[in-house]
Amino acid sequence: MTGMADPLILVKAVFNRDYWAAVPFHFWSVVMFVLGSIVGSFLNVVIYRLPLGKSIIHPPSHCPHCGYSIPWYLNIPLVTWVYLRGRCRHCDAPISVRYFLVELLTAMLFLNAWLHYGFRWPAVALIYSGFLSLLIAATFIDFEHFIIPDEITIGGAAVGFIISIIVPILHNGNSIADGMGASLLGIGFGAGIVYFILRVGKIFFGRQTIAIPQEAKIIFGQEAIHLPDKDIPYEDVFYRDSDEIVLEARTVELLDRCYKNVPVKLRPGSLTIGQEAIDPESVHHMEVVSSSIVLPREAMGMGDVKFMAAIGAFLGWQGVLFCLMVSSMIGAVVGVGLIAARKRDWSSKLPYGPYIAMAAAIWIFGGRKFIYWWLFGR
């Protein structure tokens, strides 16, 4: 029994405000900043490796150019990148400034979470710091790969639900039932309302034509369509059996045959090349040369549905509603800005996940107070 009680005692100590108050408040401010920079260093590993299906644990940190295993004294967050001037010590190849920015951003958000919540609710400050880490990883991965991995979305929803049970004050509750109910409602509302938007968007914005550079190949792989400038997972294209990809192909190459000047139509359960119907399960690789491709289009992707479920697990249904409204406003401002800068094409290439993440961060650092002020004038 003693062995089982020890972890519970540790958990209670971590979430006990009196223990935290025994040490000067701004000592913990410094600790949170340093901890955030360390977590940011780990997030860089997650951002790089997770979309590629690589382990985030092994091998240890190494140069992406020459594979040099980085010793601990050259892997100090924030300091090392500045000291080495953004270059590998071994091969002198440039290391992206993103590594430094992620560490700094995470450190600043951890510090701000502590300054906002640490005095009254140290547990909430810690939980929001972890949640903000999730938002950072999702944002940078979505920007680069146009996906938000299930480890972040589904995993985040599960973690948020469990934490809500342990710390119901996260949802202004006083009991396990309060935390569980608020988190479940947030998950259901978040996933449900975004899925509804996705379905309505299908009706009004159902098709998208993408121009393809001359002689560039469109590759249909096992999990995704590989365009010259991005990859599109099939799950972000096919939601119903009637969804269809259409193109006029100059050439089509399968593993065992070729076609010229034929229409191609691909659905979840069927593939037609010219007049020939083929089982798509038997086609493991197909290369097509065409001037354009017509895709079924959604207002959002399934990754956004799962991402909003994770946000609902931590922030509840009120946070979800706030994120939907504010993310659309952020998206509109960015879109208008890009049009003004004559970068209209960029607006269609930016994922929606980062807007949602930014809105969630705004909610954490003042969105709730804004809503109360707006509704009640206080």
C-alpha positions as a printed NumPy array, in Angstrom:
array([[  0.   ,   0.   ,   0.   ],
       [  2.863,   2.348,   0.74 ],
       [  4.215,   1.946,  -2.784],
       [  0.835,   2.916,  -4.231],
       [  0.482,   5.894,  -1.926],
       [  3.837,   7.437,  -2.793],
       [  2.839,   8.57 ,  -6.334],
       [ -0.392,  10.049,  -4.959],
       [  1.563,  12.001,  -2.365],
       [  3.855,  13.279,  -5.102],
       [  0.913,  14.364,  -7.257],
       [ -0.713,  16.17 ,  -4.342],
       [  2.578,  17.912,  -3.576],
       [  2.974,  19.105,  -7.167],
       [ -0.522,  20.582,  -7.151],
       [ -0.415,  21.937,  -3.582],
       [ -0.28 ,  25.742,  -3.635],
       [  1.252,  25.921,  -0.164],
       [  4.388,  24.075,  -1.248],
       [  4.899,  26.471,  -4.141],
       [  4.277,  29.509,  -1.925],
       [  7.08 ,  28.419,   0.425],
       [  9.587,  29.653,  -2.182],
       [  9.686,  33.251,  -3.541],
       [  7.284,  33.66 ,  -6.451],
       [  9.844,  34.955,  -8.945],
       [ 12.257,  32.134,  -8.178],
       [  9.649,  29.978,  -9.893],
       [  9.405,  32.569, -12.671],
       [ 13.059,  31.95 , -13.5  ],
       [ 12.554,  28.183, -13.192],
       [  9.599,  28.286, -15.588],
       [ 11.546,  30.281, -18.168],
       [ 14.447,  27.805, -18.037],
       [ 12.082,  24.83 , -18.063],
       [ 10.287,  26.303, -21.076],
       [ 13.538,  26.643, -23.011],
       [ 14.369,  22.991, -22.245],
       [ 10.906,  21.867, -23.334],
       [ 11.298,  24.021, -26.456],
       [ 14.506,  22.162, -27.294],
       [ 12.571,  18.891, -27.082],
       [  9.744,  20.348, -29.175],
       [ 12.247,  20.999, -31.965],
       [ 12.917,  17.264, -32.017],
       [  9.17 ,  16.539, -32.08 ],
       [  8.517,  19.075, -34.856],
       [ 11.258,  17.603, -37.044],
       [ 10.826,  13.892, -36.395],
       [  7.155,  13.211, -35.653],
       [  5.778,  13.996, -39.164],
       [  8.508,  11.797, -40.663],
       [  7.567,   8.832, -38.504],
       [ 10.909,   8.877, -36.676],
       [ 11.471,   8.167, -33.002],
       [ 11.557,  11.292, -30.842],
       [ 13.813,   9.519, -28.334],
       [ 16.459,   7.731, -30.405],
       [ 18.942,   8.633, -31.759],
       [ 20.017,  11.547, -29.516],
       [ 20.152,  15.1  , -30.872],
       [ 22.35 ,  15.356, -33.948],
       [ 23.106,  17.694, -36.837],
       [ 20.526,  17.16 , -39.623],
       [ 23.243,  17.748, -42.24 ],
       [ 26.235,  15.634, -41.162],
       [ 24.705,  13.468, -38.435],
       [ 27.162,  14.741, -35.788],
       [ 25.922,  13.652, -32.353],
       [ 25.621,  16.842, -30.31 ],
       [ 27.242,  16.63 , -26.834],
       [ 25.332,  18.035, -23.864],
       [ 27.559,  21.108, -23.548],
       [ 26.664,  22.08 , -27.134],
       [ 22.973,  21.403, -26.585],
       [ 22.113,  24.131, -24.075],
       [ 18.807,  25.774, -25.07 ],
       [ 19.033,  29.343, -26.427],
       [ 22.712,  29.704, -25.475],
       [ 24.232,  27.176, -27.899],
       [ 22.524,  28.495, -31.044],
       [ 23.715,  32.042, -30.283],
       [ 27.203,  30.89 , -29.268],
       [ 27.663,  28.879, -32.495],
       [ 25.998,  31.638, -34.564],
       [ 23.433,  29.229, -35.941],
       [ 25.934,  26.742, -37.372],
       [ 26.953,  23.169, -36.72 ],
       [ 30.198,  22.936, -34.726],
       [ 31.286,  19.902, -36.788],
       [ 30.412,  20.698, -40.431],
       [ 29.652,  24.449, -40.202],
       [ 26.292,  23.927, -41.961],
       [ 23.599,  26.477, -41.062],
       [ 21.071,  25.447, -38.42 ],
       [ 17.638,  26.979, -38.946],
       [ 16.725,  29.933, -36.729],
       [ 13.497,  28.06 , -36.052],
       [ 15.327,  26.041, -33.382],
       [ 16.168,  29.193, -31.434],
       [ 12.717,  30.74 , -31.962],
       [ 10.865,  27.647, -30.736],
       [ 13.   ,  27.541, -27.59 ],
       [ 12.493,  31.248, -26.936],
       [  8.765,  31.14 , -27.673],
       [  8.238,  28.168, -25.376],
       [ 10.266,  29.791, -22.597],
       [  8.259,  33.03 , -22.876],
       [  4.912,  31.211, -22.87 ],
       [  5.875,  29.126, -19.832],
       [  6.9  ,  32.303, -18.018],
       [  3.668,  34.073, -18.942],
       [  1.556,  31.094, -17.88 ],
       [  3.255,  31.247, -14.479],
       [  2.833,  35.02 , -14.174],
       [ -0.872,  34.751, -15.035],
       [ -1.831,  31.706, -12.964],
       [  1.041,  30.762, -10.686],
       [  0.124,  32.958,  -7.714],
       [ -3.378,  31.497,  -7.287],
       [ -3.229,  28.172,  -9.141],
       [  0.278,  26.741,  -9.692],
       [ -1.279,  23.532, -11.026],
       [ -3.163,  25.441, -13.73 ],
       [  0.035,  27.286, -14.7  ],
       [  1.819,  23.935, -15.154],
       [ -1.046,  22.41 , -17.128],
       [ -1.4  ,  25.387, -19.434],
       [  2.365,  25.357, -19.998],
       [  2.11 ,  21.768, -21.217],
       [ -0.924,  22.622, -23.343],
       [  0.894,  25.57 , -24.918],
       [  3.726,  23.18 , -25.799],
       [  1.19 ,  21.081, -27.671],
       [ -0.029,  24.182, -29.542],
       [  3.527,  25.127, -30.538],
       [  4.302,  21.669, -31.907],
       [  1.004,  21.539, -33.818],
       [  1.559,  25.008, -35.304],
       [  5.04 ,  24.407, -36.671],
       [  4.227,  20.916, -37.972],
       [  1.072,  22.162, -39.69 ],
       [  2.941,  25.046, -41.306],
       [  5.558,  22.723, -42.763],
       [  3.641,  19.521, -43.514],
       [ -0.055,  20.589, -43.601],
       [ -0.89 ,  17.922, -41.028],
       [ -1.374,  17.742, -37.263],
       [ -0.329,  14.251, -36.105],
       [ -2.774,  12.128, -34.122],
       [ -0.211,  11.93 , -31.323],
       [ -0.874,  15.631, -30.745],
       [ -4.626,  15.781, -31.438],
       [ -6.042,  12.496, -30.156],
       [ -3.26 ,  12.172, -27.595],
       [ -3.842,  15.75 , -26.47 ],
       [ -7.583,  15.134, -26.033],
       [ -6.883,  12.056, -23.898],
       [ -4.333,  13.876, -21.732],
       [ -6.62 ,  16.895, -21.343],
       [ -9.486,  14.661, -20.214],
       [ -7.352,  12.848, -17.621],
       [ -5.882,  16.084, -16.274],
       [ -9.361,  17.614, -16.016],
       [-10.331,  14.772, -13.703],
       [ -7.228,  15.243, -11.542],
       [ -7.399,  19.064, -11.499],
       [-11.068,  20.103, -11.97 ],
       [-10.177,  23.721, -11.142],
       [ -8.892,  23.827, -14.73 ],
       [-12.575,  24.177, -15.689],
       [-13.546,  26.174, -12.572],
       [-14.899,  22.969, -11.054],
       [-14.679,  21.592,  -7.539],
       [-15.089,  17.866,  -8.097],
       [-13.994,  15.034, -10.342],
       [-17.453,  15.046, -11.934],
       [-17.141,  18.766, -12.718],
       [-13.785,  18.313, -14.454],
       [-14.858,  15.183, -16.318],
       [-18.126,  16.688, -17.517],
       [-16.579,  19.964, -18.686],
       [-13.78 ,  18.198, -20.544],
       [-16.107,  15.697, -22.232],
       [-18.437,  18.508, -23.268],
       [-15.477,  20.451, -24.633],
       [-14.247,  17.448, -26.619],
       [-17.686,  16.71 , -28.061],
       [-18.507,  20.324, -28.822],
       [-15.082,  21.007, -30.33 ],
       [-15.084,  18.003, -32.628],
       [-18.791,  18.273, -33.436],
       [-18.972,  21.931, -34.419],
       [-15.826,  21.806, -36.562],
       [-17.043,  18.619, -38.263],
       [-20.328,  20.399, -38.981],
       [-18.415,  23.318, -40.525],
       [-16.401,  20.83 , -42.543],
       [-19.554,  19.213, -43.947],
       [-21.258,  22.548, -44.748],
       [-18.063,  23.774, -46.371],
       [-18.156,  20.701, -48.588],
       [-21.468,  21.855, -50.023],
       [-20.345,  25.396, -50.865],
       [-16.641,  24.904, -51.595],
       [-16.643,  21.335, -52.833],
       [-13.991,  21.405, -55.553],
       [-10.563,  22.945, -55.987],
       [ -8.446,  23.111, -59.133],
       [ -4.683,  23.141, -58.594],
       [ -2.388,  24.095, -61.482],
       [  0.65 ,  21.85 , -61.916],
       [  3.965,  23.084, -63.38 ],
       [  4.757,  21.724, -66.833],
       [  6.241,  18.219, -66.835],
       [  6.018,  17.971, -63.035],
       [  4.716,  14.632, -61.786],
       [  1.8  ,  13.974, -59.474],
       [  2.576,  10.864, -57.458],
       [ -0.228,   8.829, -55.896],
       [  1.333,   6.904, -53.015],
       [ -0.066,   4.635, -50.347],
       [ -1.037,   7.352, -47.866],
       [ -0.99 ,  10.65 , -49.747],
       [ -0.943,  12.522, -53.046],
       [  2.49 ,  14.037, -53.6  ],
       [  2.243,  17.309, -55.523],
       [  5.361,  19.26 , -56.547],
       [  5.055,  21.658, -53.591],
       [  3.157,  19.706, -50.921],
       [  1.706,  16.393, -49.817],
       [ -2.039,  15.9  , -49.348],
       [ -3.119,  12.918, -47.194],
       [ -6.029,  10.964, -48.639],
       [ -7.93 ,  11.427, -45.36 ],
       [ -7.966,  15.17 , -46.047],
       [ -9.487,  14.583, -49.486],
       [-11.876,  11.639, -49.169],
       [-14.698,  11.875, -46.636],
       [-17.502,  10.261, -48.629],
       [-17.647,   7.572, -51.295],
       [-18.772,  10.219, -53.793],
       [-15.625,  12.352, -53.349],
       [-13.616,  12.28 , -56.577],
       [-10.213,  13.388, -57.845],
       [-10.272,  14.264, -61.557],
       [ -7.479,  15.08 , -64.011],
       [ -6.715,  14.995, -67.707],
       [ -3.424,  13.135, -67.892],
       [ -0.824,  13.407, -70.612],
       [  0.803,  10.277, -69.241],
       [ -0.014,   7.758, -66.51 ],
       [  2.587,   5.305, -65.27 ],
       [  1.749,   2.262, -63.173],
       [  4.209,  -0.387, -62.134],
       [  3.171,  -2.677, -65.005],
       [  1.66 ,  -0.407, -67.684],
       [  1.436,   3.124, -69.118],
       [ -1.277,   5.314, -70.642],
       [ -1.278,   8.502, -72.727],
       [ -3.824,  11.315, -73.043],
       [ -6.511,   9.793, -70.839],
       [ -8.885,  11.108, -68.162],
       [ -8.264,   9.821, -64.65 ],
       [-10.903,   9.6  , -61.932],
       [-10.1  ,   8.375, -58.438],
       [-12.65 ,   7.684, -55.713],
       [-12.192,   5.911, -52.357],
       [-13.333,   2.623, -53.865],
       [-12.632,   2.986, -57.583],
       [-10.034,   4.125, -60.103],
       [-10.814,   4.787, -63.771],
       [ -8.047,   5.445, -66.312],
       [ -9.534,   6.132, -69.727],
       [-12.154,   3.398, -70.179],
       [-10.459,   0.925, -67.846],
       [-11.729,   0.406, -64.288],
       [ -9.073,  -0.676, -61.793],
       [ -9.24 ,  -1.643, -58.143],
       [ -7.323,   1.175, -56.35 ],
       [ -6.191,  -1.287, -53.662],
       [ -4.096,  -3.051, -56.309],
       [ -2.323,   0.19 , -57.32 ],
       [  0.49 ,   0.881, -54.866],
       [  2.187,   3.617, -56.9  ],
       [  0.978,   5.8  , -59.778],
       [  2.727,   8.725, -61.49 ],
       [  0.728,  11.192, -63.558],
       [  1.759,  14.156, -65.701],
       [ -1.019,  16.721, -66.044],
       [ -1.446,  20.49 , -66.193],
       [ -3.934,  20.504, -63.304],
       [ -5.723,  18.356, -60.759],
       [ -9.251,  18.822, -59.41 ],
       [ -9.66 ,  17.841, -55.766],
       [-12.692,  17.642, -53.516],
       [-12.258,  20.443, -51.019],
       [-13.272,  20.959, -47.417],
       [-13.469,  24.163, -45.4  ],
       [-11.323,  22.344, -42.832],
       [ -9.544,  19.005, -42.604],
       [-10.097,  16.125, -40.206],
       [ -6.893,  17.142, -38.458],
       [ -8.63 ,  20.4  , -37.446],
       [-11.603,  18.42 , -36.114],
       [ -9.354,  16.337, -33.863],
       [ -7.281,  19.387, -32.93 ],
       [-10.364,  21.255, -31.73 ],
       [-11.347,  18.21 , -29.688],
       [ -7.984,  18.42 , -27.912],
       [ -8.505,  22.139, -27.313],
       [-11.963,  21.437, -25.917],
       [-10.524,  18.884, -23.501],
       [ -8.365,  21.601, -21.922],
       [-10.464,  24.746, -22.413],
       [-14.055,  23.503, -22.38 ],
       [-16.868,  24.452, -24.718],
       [-16.503,  28.19 , -24.018],
       [-12.863,  28.075, -25.109],
       [-13.836,  26.173, -28.251],
       [-16.428,  28.771, -29.21 ],
       [-13.943,  31.572, -28.569],
       [-11.268,  29.807, -30.665],
       [-13.652,  29.393, -33.586],
       [-14.597,  33.067, -33.621],
       [-11.127,  34.479, -33.033],
       [ -9.352,  32.06 , -35.402],
       [-11.703,  33.112, -38.213],
       [-10.912,  36.759, -37.446],
       [ -7.177,  36.039, -37.471],
       [ -7.554,  34.163, -40.753],
       [ -9.461,  37.069, -42.276],
       [ -6.821,  39.589, -41.177],
       [ -4.025,  37.406, -42.572],
       [ -5.94 ,  36.913, -45.834],
       [ -6.544,  40.649, -46.3  ],
       [ -2.914,  41.354, -45.444],
       [ -1.668,  38.884, -48.028],
       [ -3.979,  40.346, -50.668],
       [ -2.716,  43.834, -49.844],
       [  0.846,  42.533, -50.161],
       [ -0.088,  40.941, -53.511],
       [  0.422,  37.451, -52.125],
       [ -3.12 ,  36.205, -52.701],
       [ -1.92 ,  32.686, -53.621],
       [ -0.294,  32.304, -50.224],
       [ -3.628,  32.531, -48.409],
       [ -4.772,  29.221, -49.933],
       [ -1.488,  27.563, -48.936],
       [ -1.638,  28.459, -45.244],
       [ -3.125,  25.797, -42.933],
       [ -5.885,  26.676, -40.501],
       [ -4.423,  24.901, -37.472],
       [ -2.042,  27.744, -36.493],
       [ -4.96 ,  30.214, -36.375],
       [ -6.779,  27.897, -33.966],
       [ -3.646,  27.507, -31.852],
       [ -3.158,  31.283, -31.678],
       [ -6.785,  31.776, -30.633],
       [ -6.378,  29.138, -27.901],
       [ -3.313,  30.965, -26.556],
       [ -5.271,  34.237, -26.532],
       [ -8.027,  32.55 , -24.523],
       [ -5.504,  31.317, -21.963],
       [ -3.979,  34.764, -21.486],
       [ -7.129,  36.845, -21.342],
       [ -9.905,  35.558, -23.567],
       [-12.119,  34.54 , -20.656],
       [-11.839,  38.011, -19.092],
       [-12.662,  39.605, -22.456],
       [-15.825,  37.51 , -22.78 ],
       [-16.966,  38.453, -19.286],
       [-16.289,  42.118, -20.017],
       [-18.115,  41.936, -23.339],
       [-21.176,  40.147, -21.933],
       [-21.455,  41.696, -18.494],
       [-19.413,  44.888, -18.691],
       [-16.991,  43.747, -15.984]])
